[in-house]
Amino acid sequence: MKKRLLPVMVVFAMFFLLSTAFAGEGGKPLDNKTPAPGAPGGGKSVAFAANTSWTGRYTIVKGDTLWDISKARLSDPFAWPRIWKKNPFIHNPNLIYPGQVIKLPTGVTIAPPKAAKEVAPPPVVERERGPFVSRGTTLTARPHVSGTRIITIPPPPVRIPVATRANILEAGFVDEGGIKPRSIKGSPKPQALYGLFDKLYVNTDGFKAGDRFIIGRYEGKVEDPGTGDTLGRLVKASGVLEIKGPKDGFMLGVITKAFTDIKISDMLFPYQEPVIVYEPVPPNPKAYGVSGYIAALSGGRHDDTQADILYIDKGAKDGVLPGDSFVVKRPGGYARNNSLIGGSVPLPDVTAGRIEVISVGKHTAAAKVVNSDGPLKAGYSIYYSRPK
C-alpha cells in the first residue's frame, strides 16, 4: 500500500512547489492586497510589461493624478486628456477620488519606463487656456487631486442682458398699421381660458408647421403727445403659438409661452425674434439729439413705476436701437410771482427717471423703466442719454 501511495505523494509535492513558484514575484503568493502585474486597481504599485497592450480599467488610489496615470499607462504624461475624454463622468480633471474606476484608452502600447529625468509639465500660462479651467476655481500646474502650485483664475465678466427674450415678447408692441392678425378657430378641448401647452386650431390657409405667432389682443389707440397724431394700436401679448401640423381639417398649434390667460377671442400676430442686447450698451451716434415723449403705458395704466413697460414715440426711423437709454423729464410746473402779470412763472422740467429700449418698431419702441423717483406718465418728455 505504501509503495502505491509514494508516487501520488511525490506528484502532490511537486504540484505544490510549482504553484507556489508561479503565484507571485519572489515566491510570494498573490492576494487581494498585492495586485498582479497589469491588474487594474493596483495603483502606483502596478508594474506594466514593456511594449504590451493595455485595454482594461483602473481604480483610482490615494495620491493618483491623471498626469501620473497617463505617464505610467501611456508613457506620455501630456496624453492625460485622452484618459479624461474616455471618462466623461470626470467633470474636473483636478478632482479625482480614490475608488473611482476609470477606463483607459484601448490599444495603447506601453513603452519601457525611461530612466532619464522626468518630463516637466508645460508652463502654467499655456494651461490657463485649457479645457479644464472653470470659473472661480483654483488650478494647479498640472491636474492634481491636490497640487502644490496653485493659481487663481478670475471668472469672466457676467453678461447681463438689457431684457430677456421672454421680457421682450411679453412687452407687446404698437401695431403701426399694415398688420392683418389671424383668428383662433377653436381647440380640441374647448375651455374658457387656455395656458401653457394647450392646443388651438387655426385655419389651414397660410400656415405651415414650424410657424410661430404672438397671441395677443388690442388695448387701445396710441397717440403722439407732441403732435396729437395716431401712432397705432397697442398690442398686449398673452403668449406664443407654434404650428405643429394639420389635424381635423385645421392646422393645430401648441401654446409654447403663456404670459397671461389666453382666450379664443385673442388674435395671432406675426412673430419677430427678439434682439438681445447686453450691458454695457455702446453709444448709438444715430440717436444723438433724439427727443420725444412717452406715448402709452402697458396694461392701460395711467402711470408706470420701476420695472414696468412703456412705449415711446420714437423708433427705427429715428435711429433708435434696442438698449438705448433715455432720460425722462416731467413738467416743472409754475411758481407764483405776484409782481408779474398773470402771477406765475414756468419752472424747468425735472428729471423723473431713466428708461431703456427693449424692442423697436418703425416709429415707436417699447422700453422698460430702469429707475424713477415717482410714477411716470404718458406725455412726459424723453431725450437720448449717451452712455458714460
C-alpha positions in Angstrom: 0.0 0.0 0.0 2.8 2.4 0.9 4.5 1.7 -2.4 1.3 2.7 -4.2 0.9 6.0 -2.3 4.5 7.1 -2.7 4.2 8.2 -6.4 1.0 10.1 -5.6 2.6 12.0 -2.7 5.5 12.9 -4.9 3.2 14.3 -7.6 1.3 16.4 -5.0 4.6 17.8 -3.6 5.8 18.8 -7.0 2.5 20.5 -7.8 2.6 22.4 -4.5 6.1 23.7 -5.2 5.3 24.7 -8.8 2.1 26.6 -7.8 4.0 28.5 -5.1 6.7 29.5 -7.5 4.3 30.9 -10.0 1.9 32.6 -7.5 3.8 35.8 -7.3 7.1 37.5 -7.7 9.8 36.3 -5.3 7.8 33.2 -4.4 5.1 35.2 -2.5 1.5 34.2 -3.1 -0.9 36.7 -4.6 -3.8 38.0 -2.5 -6.2 40.9 -2.7 -3.7 43.2 -1.1 -0.9 42.7 -3.7 -2.1 43.4 -7.2 -0.8 41.3 -10.1 1.2 42.9 -12.8 -1.2 44.7 -15.2 -4.2 44.3 -13.0 -6.4 47.4 -12.7 -6.9 48.7 -9.2 -3.3 48.2 -8.2 -2.5 51.9 -8.0 1.1 53.0 -8.5 2.3 49.6 -7.4 1.1 48.0 -10.6 4.1 47.1 -12.9 3.4 47.0 -16.7 5.5 45.0 -19.0 7.3 46.8 -21.8 5.6 47.1 -25.2 2.3 45.4 -24.0 -1.2 46.4 -24.9 -3.4 47.7 -22.1 -7.2 47.5 -22.7 -8.7 47.5 -19.3 -9.9 49.6 -16.4 -8.1 51.2 -13.5 -9.2 52.0 -9.9 -8.0 55.4 -8.5 -5.9 55.1 -5.4 -4.9 57.9 -2.9 -2.3 60.2 -4.4 -3.2 59.4 -8.1 -3.4 62.2 -10.7 -4.4 61.9 -14.4 -0.9 63.2 -15.2 0.8 60.3 -13.3 -1.7 57.7 -14.6 -1.0 58.9 -18.2 2.7 58.7 -17.6 2.5 55.1 -16.3 -0.1 53.8 -18.6 0.5 55.8 -21.8 4.2 56.6 -21.4 3.3 60.2 -22.0 2.2 62.5 -19.2 0.9 65.0 -21.7 -1.6 62.5 -23.0 -3.7 62.7 -19.9 -6.6 64.5 -21.8 -7.1 61.1 -23.7 -7.9 59.5 -20.3 -10.2 62.4 -19.4 -12.0 62.2 -22.7 -12.5 58.5 -22.2 -14.3 59.1 -18.8 -16.9 61.9 -19.3 -18.2 61.5 -15.8 -15.0 63.3 -14.6 -16.2 66.9 -14.8 -13.0 68.4 -13.5 -9.6 66.6 -14.1 -8.3 68.2 -10.9 -10.8 66.3 -8.9 -10.5 62.5 -9.0 -11.1 60.4 -5.9 -9.9 57.0 -4.6 -12.2 54.2 -5.5 -13.3 55.7 -8.9 -13.0 53.2 -11.7 -11.8 54.7 -15.0 -11.4 53.4 -18.5 -8.1 53.6 -20.2 -7.7 54.1 -23.9 -7.6 50.8 -25.7 -4.8 49.5 -28.0 -2.2 51.6 -26.3 1.4 50.3 -26.5 3.2 50.7 -23.2 6.8 51.6 -23.7 9.6 50.8 -21.3 10.0 53.3 -18.4 12.5 56.0 -19.1 15.4 56.3 -16.7 16.1 59.8 -17.8 14.8 62.9 -16.0 11.1 63.4 -15.6 9.3 65.3 -18.4 8.3 68.7 -17.0 4.7 69.9 -17.3 4.0 72.7 -19.7 4.1 76.3 -18.3 1.0 77.3 -16.3 0.3 80.2 -18.8 -0.4 77.7 -21.5 -2.7 75.7 -19.2 -4.8 78.7 -18.4 -6.4 78.3 -21.8 -7.0 74.6 -21.4 -10.5 73.0 -21.3 -10.2 72.2 -17.6 -10.3 75.9 -16.5 -13.5 76.6 -14.7 -15.0 79.9 -13.4 -13.9 81.0 -9.9 -11.9 77.8 -9.1 -8.3 77.1 -8.5 -5.9 75.5 -10.9 -2.7 73.6 -10.3 0.3 73.5 -12.6 -0.9 70.0 -13.6 -4.2 68.3 -12.9 -3.6 67.0 -9.4 -6.2 66.0 -6.8 -4.3 68.3 -4.6 -1.4 70.4 -6.0 1.4 72.4 -4.6 1.4 75.2 -7.1 -1.9 77.0 -7.2 -3.1 80.0 -9.2 -6.5 81.7 -9.1 -8.3 82.1 -12.4 -10.7 85.1 -12.1 -14.2 84.4 -13.5 -15.0 86.1 -16.8 -17.3 89.0 -16.6 -21.0 88.1 -16.4 -23.0 89.3 -19.4 -26.3 90.9 -18.2 -29.0 91.4 -20.9 -31.0 94.6 -21.0 -34.0 92.3 -21.2 -34.6 88.6 -21.7 -36.4 87.0 -24.6 -39.5 86.4 -22.5 -39.5 90.0 -21.2 -39.3 91.4 -24.8 -42.1 89.1 -26.1 -44.3 89.8 -23.1 -44.0 93.6 -23.5 -46.0 93.6 -26.7 -45.7 96.4 -29.3 -47.6 99.1 -31.1 -49.3 98.0 -34.3 -48.5 100.9 -36.6 -50.7 99.6 -39.3 -50.3 97.1 -42.1 -50.7 94.0 -39.8 -53.6 91.7 -40.5 -53.9 89.5 -37.4 -55.3 86.0 -37.8 -58.0 84.5 -35.7 -58.1 81.4 -33.5 -60.8 78.9 -34.6 -61.1 76.7 -31.6 -59.5 73.9 -29.6 -59.6 70.1 -29.4 -60.6 70.7 -25.7 -62.9 73.7 -25.5 -62.5 75.7 -22.3 -62.9 79.3 -21.1 -59.2 80.1 -20.7 -56.0 78.4 -22.1 -52.4 78.2 -20.9 -49.1 76.7 -21.5 -49.1 73.5 -23.7 -52.8 73.8 -24.5 -53.7 73.2 -28.2 -55.6 75.6 -30.5 -57.0 75.3 -34.0 -56.3 77.9 -36.8 -57.2 77.9 -40.5 -55.1 75.9 -42.9 -54.6 78.9 -45.3 -51.2 80.5 -45.0 -49.9 78.4 -42.1 -47.3 75.7 -42.1 -45.6 73.5 -39.5 -43.0 75.4 -37.5 -44.6 78.9 -37.9 -44.8 80.9 -34.7 -47.2 83.7 -33.8 -47.7 86.2 -31.0 -51.0 85.6 -29.3 -52.4 89.0 -28.2 -55.2 91.5 -28.1 -55.6 95.2 -28.8 -55.6 97.6 -25.8 -56.5 100.9 -27.5 -55.1 103.7 -29.7 -51.7 105.2 -29.1 -51.3 108.9 -29.9 -48.2 111.1 -30.1 -48.3 113.6 -27.3 -46.3 116.1 -29.3 -48.4 116.2 -32.5 -51.7 114.5 -31.5 -51.3 112.1 -34.4 -52.4 108.4 -34.0 -49.3 106.2 -33.9 -51.2 102.9 -33.9 -52.9 100.4 -31.6 -51.2 98.9 -28.6 -51.0 95.1 -28.7 -50.8 93.3 -25.4 -49.1 89.9 -25.8 -50.6 86.9 -24.0 -48.4 84.1 -25.3 -46.7 82.4 -28.3 -48.3 79.8 -30.5 -46.3 77.3 -32.6 -47.9 75.5 -35.5 -47.4 71.7 -35.4 -49.3 70.5 -38.5 -52.7 69.6 -39.9 -55.4 68.0 -37.8 -59.2 67.5 -38.3 -59.3 69.9 -41.2 -57.4 72.7 -39.4 -53.8 73.5 -38.5 -53.0 72.5 -34.9 -50.9 74.9 -32.8 -49.4 74.5 -29.3 -49.0 77.3 -26.8 -45.3 77.4 -26.1 -45.3 80.5 -23.9 -48.1 82.0 -21.8 -47.8 85.4 -20.2 -51.4 85.7 -19.1 -54.7 83.8 -19.6 -55.3 83.2 -23.3 -58.8 83.3 -24.8 -60.3 82.1 -28.1 -61.0 85.7 -28.9 -57.3 86.5 -28.9 -55.6 87.0 -32.2 -52.4 85.9 -33.9 -49.8 88.5 -34.8 -46.5 87.9 -36.8 -43.7 86.6 -34.6 -40.4 88.6 -34.6 -37.4 87.0 -32.9 -36.3 89.4 -30.1 -32.9 91.1 -30.3 -30.9 90.5 -27.1 -28.6 93.3 -26.1 -26.1 93.1 -23.2 -24.8 95.6 -20.7 -22.8 97.8 -21.1 -24.5 99.1 -24.2 -22.3 101.1 -26.5 -23.2 104.6 -27.6 -25.6 105.0 -30.6 -24.4 108.0 -32.6 -27.6 107.8 -34.7 -29.7 108.6 -31.6 -27.7 111.7 -30.5 -30.1 114.6 -30.1 -33.3 112.4 -30.3 -36.1 113.5 -28.0 -39.7 112.7 -27.8 -42.5 111.6 -25.4 -43.9 108.7 -23.5 -46.8 107.8 -25.7 -48.5 105.0 -23.8 -48.2 102.7 -20.7 -48.7 98.9 -20.6 -51.9 97.5 -19.2 -53.9 100.6 -19.8 -52.5 102.2 -16.7 -52.1 106.0 -16.3 -48.7 105.8 -14.7 -45.7 103.5 -14.6 -43.2 102.7 -11.9 -39.9 100.8 -11.8 -39.7 97.5 -13.8 -42.8 98.3 -15.8 -43.1 98.7 -19.6 -44.0 101.8 -21.5 -44.0 102.9 -25.2 -42.3 106.0 -26.7 -43.0 107.9 -30.0 -39.5 107.2 -31.4 -38.3 104.1 -33.3 -36.1 102.8 -36.1 -36.8 105.7 -38.4 -35.3 108.0 -35.7 -32.2 105.8 -35.3 -33.3 104.2 -32.0 -31.9 100.7 -31.3 -32.5 98.2 -28.5 -30.5 99.0 -25.5 -30.7 102.8 -26.0 -31.2 104.7 -22.8 -33.5 107.8 -22.4 -33.8 110.3 -19.6 -37.4 111.1 -18.6 -38.4 114.6 -17.7 -41.6 115.7 -16.1 -43.1 119.2 -16.3 -41.7 121.5 -13.6 -45.0 123.4 -13.1 -45.3 127.0 -12.3 -44.1 129.4 -9.5 -46.3 132.2 -8.3 -45.0 135.7 -8.8 -47.3 138.4 -7.8 -45.1 141.1 -9.4 -45.8 139.8 -12.9 -48.9 139.9 -14.9 -50.6 136.5 -14.7 -49.0 135.8 -11.3 -47.0 132.7 -12.3 -43.6 131.7 -13.8 -43.0 128.4 -15.6 -40.3 126.2 -14.0 -37.9 124.0 -15.9 -38.6 120.3 -16.4 -37.4 117.9 -13.7 -35.6 114.6 -14.2 -38.0 111.9 -13.3 -36.2 108.7 -14.2 -34.5 106.6 -16.9 -35.8 104.1 -19.3 -34.1 101.5 -21.6 -35.4 100.5 -25.0 -36.0 96.7 -25.3 -37.7 96.4 -28.8 -38.1 98.8 -31.7 -40.8 99.4 -34.3 -40.7 101.7 -37.2 -42.0 104.8 -35.4 -42.4 103.5 -31.8 -40.4 101.5 -29.3 -41.1 99.5 -26.1 -38.9 100.4 -23.1 -38.5 99.3 -19.5 -38.4 101.6 -16.5 -34.9 101.4 -15.0 -35.4 103.9 -12.2 -37.8 106.7 -11.3 -38.5 109.0 -8.3 -42.2 108.5 -8.8 -44.8 107.4 -11.3 -44.0 108.0 -14.9 -46.9 109.2 -17.1 -47.8 109.4 -20.8 -46.8 112.8 -22.1 -43.6 113.1 -20.1 -40.7 114.1 -22.4 -37.7 111.9 -23.1 -34.2 112.5 -24.6 -31.4 110.1 -25.5 -28.8 109.7 -22.8 -25.3 108.8 -24.0 -23.6 106.0 -22.0 -20.8 107.3 -19.8 
